[in-house]
Every structure is written in C-alpha cells, then in structure tokens.
Amino acid sequence: MRVCLLAVLLIVPVMLRAQGTPVPSRDLRELQAIARADSNDPVAHYNVAAVLVDKHRYDDAERSLRQAIGIDPHYAPALLLLSRVIGARATKGPIAVLFDGPRIMFVRVAKNNSEMMRFRRRAFLLDPLLELGPPNREWLPAKWAGTLRQALRAYEHAQWSEAITGFQTVIDRTVRPTDSTRVPPVALWFRARTAMRVGDYDGAIRHLQWLTALASPDSASRERIWNPFVGEELRYILAYVHQQASRWDDATRLYQELLEQNLGLDVAHSHLAEIYEAQGRWSDAIQERRRAIDANPEDPGLLFDLGSTLAYGGQYEEAEGTLVQYAGAHPRESRIYYLLGYARMRLGKSGAAREALTQYLALAPHRYGQQIADAKQRLAAIGP
C-alpha cells in the first residue's frame, strides 16, 4: 500500500505537543505574562498554546497560535500545533478502509479537514524535520515491537546512544546479505533522525537513502507492513538534510530534481535561495525568492523572505519597497523594521532609518538580544 506521508498523518493519533520546540517548565500564568510583555514574539504565544493544549483548552490555544502565525507566517511549530488543535476538534466522519496486502485497517476520517491539512503540509514543507510525535502502533512489526518501543522511548528522552543501539539492532537483525528490503521502515526513519541528533549526517543520509529505496515503486519489499514514507517526501527530506550538513551541491541537485516534477513546490525555491545566500550568490538567491512567490503568491511570508534577501544582497531600494509593502499587512513583525533601518542607512536616508530602527526597538522580543544591541549601535551611529 502506498500512502502519501501528509495523508497518513490524518490517521496517526493526534500528538498535540509539538515535539520540536520544548515549552519552558513554567506555569500557564507565567507564560501568559511573558506573552503579554513580549506580545510580538511568536514563540511566546506558541509556548502559551502548548500548555493550553495540554489542558484541552483548544479554543484558547487556537487564538494564541493564530497570533503566532499572524506575526510570523513561517513559524513551522505553530503551524503544526494549530493543525493538531483543529484535528482534535474536527467532526468525525465516515470509516475509511485501507488495504495492505492481507491486512485490512479501519480508520475514521475527520470531516472538513482541508484547513488542518493545509497547515500540516505547510509546517512539513517549511521544516521537514519537525517532530511528529510517536509513531502509530501499525508502524511496528509485531516481531520487533518490543525492541522498537524501547528504542523509541530512549529517543523521546534524548538518550541518543541507547536509541541508536535499539534501532540498529533491528536493522542488523532483519537485513540479509542479498536482501535489504526486510528492514522495518520505522527503524530506518528513527535511526536517521537519531543520527542527525548527534551530528552524524553521513549516517542520517545513508539510512534515508535506504528508506527512499524501500519506498520506490520498484522496491520488492515484503516486510513493509505499513510504510507511510513515499518517494517525493523522502527526497525532499533528504535534500533538506544535505542542506543542514552544508552539502550544497547534493542539496541543490535534489531540490532541482523535485522542482522538475513539481513546479509549484515554492519552498524548494526558498531552500535553494538559502543555499545561494550561504554561498554569497545573491543574484541567484533573489531569483529563487521571486520564483517562490510566483509558485505561491498567496503565502505572505515569501514576500518577507524576498525583502530580506534583497537587503542583504545589496538591492537596497527594492528591498525598502518590498519590506514596506510587507509591513503594511504585518506591522507586528519586528524584523521588518530592522531590515528597513539597515537598507535605509545604506541608501543614505538617515531620518527614515532612524524611524525604522526606533520602531524595531519598540517591537522586538527580548530574545533578539544580539540584533537589539546592533540596532542600538546603528542608531547611535546615525545620531540625533
């Protein structure tokens, strides 16, 4: 059975805590006070929402999460958690029957889930390494369920050595000299994720490539009890891991291959732009930012990304216009005013630069300490 990863997430149990962004061990009132004091910080609103979700206060959690993405439309943890909140409240629909060889699975499908899936897909595309929570029990082959549960428990508690040992044990004991298709996909997936946790990108890439081969339509795997990972998603994840490892050529090649198959994959253009920025190829980066907007003109965050790249790429006049346009719709995004101040200083617009930097200091969350210090230095350099 071949099921798209983003569709399978519909029937995985709702794990409402976004695993990738730990919430400080503070009580709700304290977190709410922080969010009020730093009202333009999407992370502060997310932290409040995560605690509210634990208390099953979904309406209040949704309000906090929508504040977070209203400030930063590309804050992936908030998008993912919002999708789960919507899913937790969704009206249950009919039973769907899934066939996988001799196995028959019955799952209840949520009605009106288009918004939930839209947020979930966007979160995945922005950060394909976000933690999705523990796997559904259907992922675990009965023969290895005990070992895998122990390894997963170690993974959840950041006991990386124990997790690697557990997942590797399953891999080593299921692989055959002439047949590598018996390895449970869940073992390969979490073995790769654990490798990334300890900075072993070679190991992560090797296991992801193996998993990609199992997900291939030509794979002869007989032990894929339920493989929720399919080719396009895995190739995208693999490209992203190459990017995190600064393996620019491999990442670029994979993103370009994906774009040949799906011209509307705007985030692939965005990631290519990030690679080109890291290489100092500013004209190429700007071009990719424009292509991302062309592919998805409805995503406002892409306009901010373009303005940022234009500013740091030396296109100050165009950056100013782009950032002003974005600020009109997202006035609480403090980073806009820092970039505006930077671009206007380069254009010699001292008064306008002072105004933008002053606005930035009035809005910036406290956790932007280094950037706040830089803005103060720039204001001092401009003078009264």
Secondary structure, 3 states (H helix, E strand, C coil): CCCCHHHHCCCCCCCCCCCCCCCCCCCHHHHHHHHHHCCCCHHHHHHHHHHHHHCCCHHHHHHHHHHHHHHCCCCHHHHHHHHHHHHHHCCEEEEEEEEECCEEEEEEEECCCHHHHHHHHHHHHHCCCCCCCCCCHHHCCHHHHHHHHHHHHHHHCCCHHHHHHHHHHHHHHHCECCECCCCCHHHHHHHHHHHHHCCCHHHHHHHHHHHHHHHCCCCCCCCCCCCCCCHHHHHHHHHHHHHHCCCHHHHHHHHHHHHHHCCCCHHHHHHHHHHHHHCCCHHHHHHHHHHHHHHCCCCCHHHHHHHHHHHHCCCHHHHHHHHHHHHHHCCCCCHHHHHHHHHHHHCCCHHHHHHHHHHHHHHCCCCCHHHHHHHHHHHHHHCC
